Amino acid sequence: MQLRYAFRLYPEPGQRLALARAFGCARVVYNDAVRAREDARRAGVPFPTAGVLSQKLITQAKQTPERSWLGGVSAVVLQQSLRDAEVVYKNFFASLKGERKGAKSGAPRFKSRKESRQSIRFTTNARWSITGSGRLNLPKIGAVKVKWSRTLPAQPSSVTVIKDAAGRYFASFVTDTDPAADAARMPDTDQSVGIDLGLTHFAVLSDGTKIDSPRFLRRAEKRLKRAQRELSRKQKGSKNREKARLKVARAHAKVADARHEFHHQLSTKLIRDNQAIGVEDLAVNGLARTRLARSVHDAGWSAFVHMLEYKAARYGRTLVRIGRFEPTSQTCSACGVKDGPKPLNVREWTCSACGTVHDRDHNAAINVKTAAGLAASACGAPVRPGLVPAQREETGSHGFPPQPCAA
């Protein structure tokens, strides 16, 4: 399977200007492609193909005075921008036909230079490389300093340079994982676990382990409120407002990075210790519209479950999602009698049939494990459903490497 490994970049002032130029050129080519498609739609003619757009918007445009500055960046960056526009249109039409899962994809729109996230992509055709000193050498940009934290498992097929809202630069490498190395890193085990996600505790396991919720956003609310107040008092368009905006963005990025790291550490531990994991398929979108919205977003359940999915597929583990309407909090895990719904303030209850006293979350975790088919069968052998395909996710990286790293 393929994964992305992200590393922090520290470009020099001249390289930042070159990256800004590349971001701008890629954005212009993308907008030109969207405009050409919209003009064709209004005229009632077939959409121009990717080859026609490449010839018109890149090759011929470089010869005109209005777009001659497109030659100042790598042609691969411009070609990949056209591919991005092609993918957006493909997803949009697939969504209209009902062929695409998940939320409906909206119509392509023009990109703005004021967007918080900017990116460009280099494939192997761009002849980028990693130098012997561990720098990332990009065409027409130069050798950029990289903060390595691990060795790439294989030769990357592409690299995406990203600038986020906080003004930070990242290099995201796409690599193929090594199944043999993954199997050696995490050998098979005979353990299985059910997980009940919540707000009082981030997760309660079927073995009784309770993992407290870090509540990163709640702990940073005062600092964020102060930074947001300072931003609102700055005059629009001034340099001081831009400084205040960066301060707010960095505060939010710090919270997001802490949450991301917590999810990675916990998901890796669960995957390492258990061969099979059961988790409830929560309706996060619905919960995010209640009075608990801020706490739900702060917990980040969806991101955590997605990490479990792709790590389970990578290391040969089993992840089972049970239906969100399964009465895990209403059923006695000892005798199986459904005792009816209970308000959220009831954290302990006694089964009316067998008299067992239950901790609400622990009982739910046991029921999740049972509903997922991971409980021991009559002969003592665990039941293991098939693997769940994982989605490609971003693998974070933090810290300093012991030595310079090269692919």
Summary of the structure (lengths in Angstrom):
residues: 407
radius of gyration: 25.2
end to end distance: 17.8
largest distance: 83.8
contacts: 1180
relative contact order: 0.13
helix: 42%
strand: 19%
